[in-house]
Amino acid sequence: MKIKSLKIKSFSRKPLFILIAAIVSPQVYAEDTISLAPVVVTATRTEQSSFDLPVAIDVVEKKDIQDGQLQMLLSESLIRVPGITAQNRNNQAQDPQISSRGFGSRSSFGVRGIRVYVDGIPLTMPDGQGQPGIVDLSAIKSIEVMRGPFSALYGNSSGGVIQMLSEDAPKSLEVGGTVMFGSDNTKRQVLKASGTTENIEYLLDASNFETDSYRDHGAGKKQAATAKFKINFSEDTKLTTLVNWFDQTAQDPLGLDRARAFNSSTRDSAVPAANFANTSVKRDHTQIGFYFEHAFDDQNKIVLAPYVGSRSNAQILTTTALATKLTATSCTASGSSQGTCARLSEIDRDFYGMDAHWDNNGKVGNMPYNLTFGLNYGKQNDARLDTNILVNGVISAVKNRDEDNIAHNFDQYLQGKLSVLDNVDLHAGVRHTNVQLEVKDQLPLNGNNSGAVEYQKTTPVIGAIWKVTPIFNVYANYGKGFETPTFVEAAFDNVTSGAASKPNLSLKAAQSQNYEIGLKAFIEDNTQANFNIFKVNTENELVTKQTVAGRSSYQNAGHTQRTGAELSIDSHWAHDISTYFSYTLLNAKFEDPFTTVTNAAGATGIVNAGNKIPGTYKTQVYGEVAWKYAPMGFSTALEARFNNKVYVNDINSDAAPSYTIFNIRAGFEQNLASWSLKEYVRVENIADKDYIGSVRVNDGNALFFEPGAGRNYLLGLSANYKF
């Protein structure tokens, strides 16, 4: 989000006069030069300045990803992006909660409603589940975050697109290492090597992470590696190979009830059931992707991006989250005749796919255009096995679930831009999405529950941008969105019949209509501002129906509406002082009433029209003041974050209160001959405030609350050598 060498001539200090004059004569300042906002690729699949696009898109730069950060979770970096909710759950067993304009807020684990990519390779499976934890952030140079209608051009998601771009290799060999130490016995080590040999660029990154966690039963370990090789066959032909791998084990402290979460002496605890069931996860993931690009000439280029990978996930879930002691009686009370307190849920996944697109640019008459036509295919095969764990810790021979979940998609898309005037661009696109979910039941406890369902939708989008002056743009867009159920939502038609429940293949896909109007401007010669308002109408919203013994069933909930505004202001002042401010206003509500199950005992309640969608914050604010003192290589920044209260369930019977926290970071940097050294410290929640960092939406046991950490610190040391 950095403004790079902005250059505006003498009119730069009279923005109001310029705006009025430019409306009268838009060409007056055509010769004036501006170095605009960062170049992005996500919005149009071709490099273009974000300032000249009719979409809400922000770039999180390397310094905001890595400087003074642990570099473990996307939530560390995305909290500064307007429109995005990124909560650190302080739970290594679960992915961070990430939602865009309220899409994805229902997710208890994984990312849904948002497409996630790294270097053009999808981290979102064909059914819509995303796992951003595969990427080691210490190897990432930037993150592009797009919200709004044009996100539909990436497939079956409505909320947005997050694309991480890995670092480029330097011209000569560089090796380096980083060590970090922090509160709760947190440790992280990173080793990196990168460089260029003849026509091959390479990047190697490996890391190790360990923590005891500030919450009981929350310890975790993770090892990750990234390897990137780029072969430049010629100026016109290039092949990039990207390998991502990680292996992780972590305890799961679950959520807390209100009594524990709001008591200062127990807010760092875990419910007893988490300890005696040993709720935890062990997972690993390996993925390799290729990005081949060949330019036939200045007007035509083809891109092929195949990928393949595997993932295994073994998770221990409690079936008696409210039990206070370990006895056969307390465990059997959950409905099992074998005295089980936990379940082992295992997934072994193989997946592969490819995106291929052709880019063409030229002129129609005297109007420049860009055109992209593409095909996308993906397939995943999940072998799912669910078994009971008995009171004595022995895994039962009796299976609750044994099935293959197969999903594949085949999409076609067309996207283009036409400059109808020197200062007016039209953008449009259309994507046809076909998603199929298939269940092959290997355990017919209640008959053969195999089945399949197919979802199809064509989603058009259109937008326009008016470049009123070289420093002021106005845009508007409209599009349709499409979000299919994932296998998480389709797993059970009900959760009261235990192992005999069937897959829920009758769920409908959520469909939405998205509207957006925005402004982009440079103010004076040191500030960039982005502002938009939006409205999203959705039908067949996917919501939780009931949760029992670690299982959840889902249903469609009629119409919802999301309206809001997003603002960001990035300024660079004299004496190396910079400020950044982002503001999000979101009113996400149910438009139609529906019935839901409110607890594990089966009690029902009415969700009234006008109720807020749980997990969405009406107001979010992020602010930062930073200062650099170049002679000493010193830098520091003060961060502030405010989140409004958030409802925890559809009936809005409880909520986590609003909070404001402050963080500070500071560091030194030295360059000694071929060495670059850095030392930094970060202190979060410097006022040691008790607050709820995230919520577990619609938890059937009312364990809604995941408390944020108190005051905590991180100390880092890094060294880099250039050969």
Secondary structure as UniProt FT lines:
FT   HELIX           10..13
FT   HELIX           15..24
FT   TURN            26..31
FT   STRAND          39..40
FT   TURN            42..44
FT   STRAND          48..49
FT   HELIX           50..52
FT   STRAND          56..61
FT   HELIX           62..66
FT   TURN            67..68
FT   HELIX           75..78
FT   TURN            79..80
FT   TURN            82..83
FT   STRAND          84..87
FT   TURN            92..93
FT   STRAND          97..100
FT   TURN            101..102
FT   TURN            104..106
FT   STRAND          114..118
FT   TURN            119..120
FT   STRAND          121..122
FT   TURN            126..127
FT   HELIX           132..134
FT   HELIX           137..139
FT   STRAND          140..147
FT   HELIX           149..154
FT   STRAND          160..166
FT   STRAND          174..182
FT   HELIX           183..185
FT   STRAND          186..197
FT   TURN            198..199
FT   STRAND          200..211
FT   TURN            216..217
FT   STRAND          220..232
FT   STRAND          237..251
FT   HELIX           258..261
FT   TURN            264..268
FT   HELIX           272..277
FT   STRAND          280..295
FT   STRAND          300..318
FT   TURN            321..322
FT   HELIX           328..332
FT   TURN            333..334
FT   TURN            337..338
FT   STRAND          340..364
FT   TURN            365..366
FT   STRAND          367..390
FT   TURN            391..392
FT   STRAND          395..421
FT   TURN            422..423
FT   STRAND          424..441
FT   TURN            445..446
FT   STRAND          451..469
FT   TURN            470..471
FT   STRAND          472..483
FT   TURN            487..490
FT   HELIX           498..500
FT   TURN            505..506
FT   STRAND          510..523
FT   TURN            524..526
FT   STRAND          527..539
FT   STRAND          542..548
FT   TURN            549..550
FT   STRAND          551..556
FT   STRAND          559..572
FT   HELIX           574..576
FT   STRAND          577..590
FT   STRAND          594..597
FT   TURN            600..601
FT   STRAND          604..607
FT   TURN            609..610
FT   TURN            614..615
FT   STRAND          619..629
FT   HELIX           630..632
FT   STRAND          634..643
FT   STRAND          646..647
FT   TURN            650..651
FT   STRAND          655..656
FT   STRAND          659..672
FT   TURN            673..674
FT   STRAND          675..684
FT   TURN            686..687
FT   STRAND          692..695
FT   TURN            697..698
FT   TURN            700..701
FT   STRAND          705..707
FT   STRAND          712..722
//
